[in-house]
Amino acid sequence: MPELDTNTLPVEKIVNDVLGAIDREREREIISRRYGLFDRRETLEQIGELLGITRERVRQLEKSVMTKLKSMADKDLPHATELEAAFSAELSTTGNLSKISDLSAKLTPKNTKIDQSRVAFLARLTPSVTFIGENDHFHNAAALSSAYSEKGVRDKVSGVVEAIKKIGKPVSIEEVAGALGNPEALEITALASVSKNLATLNGRWGLMKWPMVNPKNIRDKIYVILYENGKQMHFNEIAEAISESDFKRKDVTTQAIHNELIKDKRFILVGRGIYALKEWGFKQGTVADVITEVLKDADEPLHRDEIVKRVLKKRFVKETTILLNLQGKDQFKRTAKATYTLA
């Protein structure tokens, strides 16, 4: 049998050939439906109702067939050698572990949901592969059996999650590895990818509930954009940055972004349409409020040039705007030539 190209594994043909090794039509139907090989996955109850048998009988037949297929995997299972080679080649490049969706992206041309289900099914049958089933905390994943047991994967993934929790903020994968005694970053990336409790964005990993790695609404996305930029931005620039980002949903209007900037206390208006993060030391208020704060902090009269200099550290406005406020507001009093204090 010719070797299969590991870059484009013909999973549909392989799955059909594997199903052809099952003697009875009813059992083929159960396996194809339970593992979503041609359509969405179905429950034991749904399959039992379709076939006129009990839920428990469906479970027994599924277990029996899968046990038989696994026993054939060393020699009699169709394409067994090629599957071993394909899985081993890809997993060896990803830290010996991969989320099934990522593995399917490399092994199939389209990486559809059905492709992913087929790759998961075939991984379950390949002796050199450890399959990690999906639950509330883990994605479907595959690992090289020579490197990981199923329990080993789950324990190590949990260790990565705990390390990130202790760090307490989104960090690079190298920092996570450092907290775990400096294993290979590739290994830690693979482990982190398998966890449903973790997310990554812009090179940093963190808990799924942290907006910096998993922004769920417009405000969180604005925060990430400003944080990454490291300095104030006009709302039009923020809108453009969101549209060019890697966020899952980025089709938001400029007006919607401006509305959220106004409503969220994390964002401070520091100029005409220009916003900064409150955590950078900016405070809410008008230019007159900032002048008042500057004069209070100084606790002495200041020359207008010094006032302008200090205000421009807190607001991104024109110098004339500051001077107009200084000269036109009753709360400021001139004490000498071009020198002001609070009235």
N, C-alpha and C positions, 0 to 999 in steps of 0.2 A: 504494500500500500504506500503511495507517495506521501511525503511529508506535507503537512499543511502549513501555509504561510501564517506565522503567529501574529502578523499585523492585521490580517483580515480572516479571522476564523469563521468558517461557514457553519455557524451554530445551528441554523435551521436544519441543514442536512444531517449534521451529527445527531441532533435531538431525534429526528425522524428515524435514523438508523438505530439509535438506542431503544426507542419505543418499539421498533420492529423486533427487538430481541425479547419482548414480553409476549408470552403465548396468547393470553386471552384479551379480547377486545375490551371487556369491561374493566380489566386492570389497566390497560393502556389509557382508557378514558379517565380513570381515577387519577393516574399520575399526571396526565397532561393538564387536567383541571386544577389539581391541588397545587401544582407548581407554576401555573400560569404560562404554559409553554406556547399557547396559541391565542390566548385571550387573558382577561384578568383572572387572578387567583380566586378560587372558590373555597367556601368553607365545607367542613365535613357534612354539615346539615344540608347545604345546597346540593352537594353531589349525591347524598343519600336520597334526597327527595327526587332527584332526576332519575336515579337508577332503581328506585323502589326498594332500597335496603336501609338499614339503620345507620345512624351516625357512627356507632361503635364498629359496625362491620366495615364501613369505609376506612376507618382508622386502621383496623387489623389488616385489610388488604394492602393499604398503602405501605405499612411497615413491612409486610412480607415481601412485596415487590422490590422495595428499596434495598432490603437486606440481600435479596437475590442479585440485584444489579451490582451492588458493591462487591459481592463475592466473585462476580465475573470480571471485575475491573482489572485484575492483574494480567489477564490474557484473552478472555473471551468477549469482553465488552467492545463493541464497535468503536474504532478510533482511540482506544485506550492509550496507545503509545504516543499518538499525536497530541492528545490532551495533556498527558504528562509533560511533554516537551514544551507546549505552549504556555501552560500555567507556570512551570518552573522558570522559563525564560523571562516572563513578565514580572513575576513576584520577586525574582532575584534582583531586579532593578529598583524595587520600591520598598526596601527594608524588610523583605520576606513576608510582607503583609500588605493587603490592599482592600479598600472598600470595594464591594462588587461593582458598584456603578462606575468607579474609576477603572477597574479592571476591564469591564465591558467596553469602556470608551477606547481602550487600546486594542481589544481583540475583535471588535465588530465595527463595521463601517458606519452604522447609524446610531448605535447605542440607544435604542428605544427601550421602553419599559419591558417589552417582551424579550428583547435581547438580553437585558439584565437578568430577567427571570431564568432564561436558558443558561446563561453563564453560571448563575448560582446553582442551578440543578446539576450541571456537569461538574462543578467544583465539588459538590457533595459526593460524587461518584469516583473522584480521582484519588487514589490511595496516597499520593505524595502531598495532598492538600488537606489542610484542616479547615473545615467550614465553621464560621461563627454566625449563628442565626440571629435575626433581627429581634429586638425587643424594645422596651421603652428607653433603654440607655445605650444600645448598640445598633449600628447599621449592619446589614448583611456584609460579611467580609470573608476573605480567603487568605490563608497563610500557608507557608511551606511547613509541612509536618516536621521536617528536620529541625526547624527553628522554634516552632510554637505548638503547644497543645491548645485546645479551646479554652481551658481554664487559665492557661498561661497568658493568652491574649487578653482575656477579660480582667485578670488581676493587674496586668501591666497598664492597660488602658485606664483602669480605676486609679492607678498610681499617678499617671499623668494628670488626670483631673484634679486629684488632691494637691499635687504640686502647684498647679495653676491657682487653685483656691487659696493656698497659703501665700503665694506671691501677691495675690489680691488685685491685680491689674493686668490688662493685656500686655503681652511681652512676646519677643521673638522666640522661635523654636529653640535657638541656641541657649537662651536664658532658661527655658524650661529644662533643657538637657543638663545645664549646669546645676540646677536644683536637684536633679536626679542622679548626680554623680558623673556627669559627662559621658553618657552613651552617645552613639552616633546620632546626629541630628536627623538623618534619613529615617532611622528607626522610630524616633520620637514623633516625627511628622506622620508616619504611617499609623502609629498608635493613636495619636490625637484625631486623625481623620476618621477613625472607626467609631469614635464616641459621639453620641447624639447630644451630649451635654456641653460640647465645645464647638466653637466657630472660629473662623479666621478671616481677617480682612486686612489688606495692605501690609502683609508680612507679620502681623501680630496675631497671637492666639489668646483666647479668653473664654469665659463661660458664656453659654448661649444667651443668657439673660443680660449680658453686658452690651449696652448700645454701641460701644466702640467697635465691636466685632460682629454684631448682629443688629444693625439699626432697623427697627420695624416700622417707624413712621417718619414723616417729613422732618420733624424736629430733631430726631436722632441723626438723620442723614446730614442735616445742616451742621449739627455739632461735630460730626466726624470730619466734614469738609473744612470747617474752621480750625479744628484741632490739628489736622494734617498740614494745613497751610501755615499755621504758626503765627499768623498776624491777621489784622482786620481785613474784611472784604466787602465790596459792594454787593447788594443782593442779586444783581444781574450776574456778577462773577460766580456767586454761590450756585445760582441756577444752572449756569453753564457747566460748572464743575460736577454737579450732580448728574447732569445728562451725559457726561463723559466718564462717569465712574463705573465701578464694577458692581454697584448695588443691584439687587434683584429687580426692584421696581424703581424706575428713575424717570418715568413720564409724568412729571409734575410741572405745573405752570409757574412762571415767575411770580405771579400774583399770590399764588398759594404759599410759596416760599416766603414772600414778604409778610404775609399775614401771620405765619408761624413765628417769624423773627420778632414781630411786635408782641406776640402773646407770651413767649417763653422767657422767663426771668434769667435763663442762662446766657441770653444774648443782650448786649448793651449797644444802643445806638450811639456811635462815637463820631458821626459825621453825616452829611447828607446822603442817606441811603447806605451808609457804611456801618457794619456791625463787627463787634469783637466779643470774645468770651468774657463773662464776668469773672471767671477764675484767674484771668490775667491781671486782675487788679482794677478793672474799670467799674465805675458806679453809674447808676441811673442818674439823669439830671440834665438840665439845660446848660448852655455855655455859661450863663450867669451863675448857676449853681456851682460850676467848676471853679469860676473865678473866686466865688465866696470861699470855697474849700481851700484854694491856694492861699488866700489872704489869712484865713484862720490858722492854717498850718504854719505860715510864716510868723504870725503874731507880731508883725511890724509892717509899716508901709513899704511898698515895693514899687520900683520903677516899672513903667508900663512894658518895657522890653522884657524885663524879667517875668512879669505876669504872663505875657504872651508866650514866652519860652516854656514856662511851666504848664500852662493850659494846653499847649500843643502836644505835650506828652500824654494827655488824657483825652483830647478830642482832635479829630482830623478835619479841621475847619480852616477857613481863610483867616489870615491875621486881621483883616478889616472887620470880620464878624466879632472877634474878641474885643477890638477897640471900640466898636459901636456899643457893645454891651457895657463895657467899662465906663464909657462916657455918658451913656444914656439911661442907666439904671440908678434909682435913688439909693440903693444899698451900698453904693461905692462913693467915696469922697476923695477929692484930690487934696493932698496935704502940702504939696510943693509942685514945682514944675515937672509934669509927666510922672508924678508919684502918687500912688493911691493906697487907701486903706479902707476898711469897712466903716460905713457910716454909723 
